[in-house]
């Protein structure tokens, strides 16, 4: 799947979540690539790594109902929650 948008703070986001494998054990695991441009972004450049989907708000930012997408960087301590 592809994603794009802005957070209202001049941060633009584009990216992809590509399903890893096609068997039942891998249906909820994704290769991710998310690029952040503009000002006010939580990270700069492109975050690549693994992702997953969940109905649980693990970060608890605003307690909205799911589903949520999570992207975990393979090269830093960054974790991104997308709703």
C-alpha positions in Angstrom: 0.0 0.0 0.0 1.1 3.6 -0.5 0.6 6.5 1.9 1.0 10.3 1.5 -0.1 13.3 3.4 0.8 16.2 5.7 0.5 16.6 9.4 -0.6 20.2 9.3 2.8 21.3 10.7 4.5 21.6 7.2 5.7 18.0 7.3 5.0 16.0 4.2 5.0 12.2 4.3 5.1 9.6 1.4 5.8 6.0 1.6 5.0 2.3 1.1 4.1 -0.7 3.2 4.9 -3.9 1.2 3.6 -7.2 2.6 6.3 -9.6 3.4 5.7 -13.0 2.1 2.3 -14.6 1.3 1.7 -17.2 3.9 -0.4 -16.9 7.1 2.6 -16.3 9.3 3.7 -13.2 7.3 0.4 -11.5 6.5 0.8 -8.8 9.1 4.5 -8.0 8.4 5.5 -5.3 6.0 8.7 -3.9 4.5 8.4 -0.1 5.0 9.9 3.0 3.4 8.6 6.4 4.5 10.1 9.7 3.4 9.7 12.9 5.4 10.2 16.3 3.8 9.5 19.8 5.0 9.7 21.3 8.5 8.3 20.0 11.7 8.9 16.4 10.9 9.7 13.8 13.6 12.6 12.5 11.5 14.3 13.7 8.3 14.9 11.8 5.1 13.7 8.2 4.6 13.0 5.7 7.3 13.2 2.1 6.2 12.5 -1.0 8.2 9.7 -3.4 9.2 6.1 -2.6 9.9 2.9 -4.2 11.2 -0.8 -3.5 11.6 -2.7 -3.6 14.9 -6.0 -2.6 16.4 -4.1 -1.7 19.6 -2.8 1.9 20.2 0.6 0.9 21.6 1.8 4.5 21.8 -1.4 5.9 23.2 -1.0 9.3 21.7 -4.7 10.2 21.5 -6.5 7.0 22.3 -8.4 6.8 18.9 -9.8 3.5 17.8 -7.7 1.4 15.3 -6.5 0.2 13.0 -2.9 1.5 13.3 0.1 1.0 11.1 3.5 0.9 12.8 6.9 1.3 11.1 10.1 0.5 13.0 13.4 1.8 11.6 16.1 -0.6 10.8 18.8 2.0 11.4 17.6 4.1 14.4 15.4 4.0 17.4 12.5 5.6 15.5 9.0 4.1 15.7 6.2 5.7 13.6 2.5 5.2 14.4 0.1 5.9 11.5 -3.7 6.0 11.9 
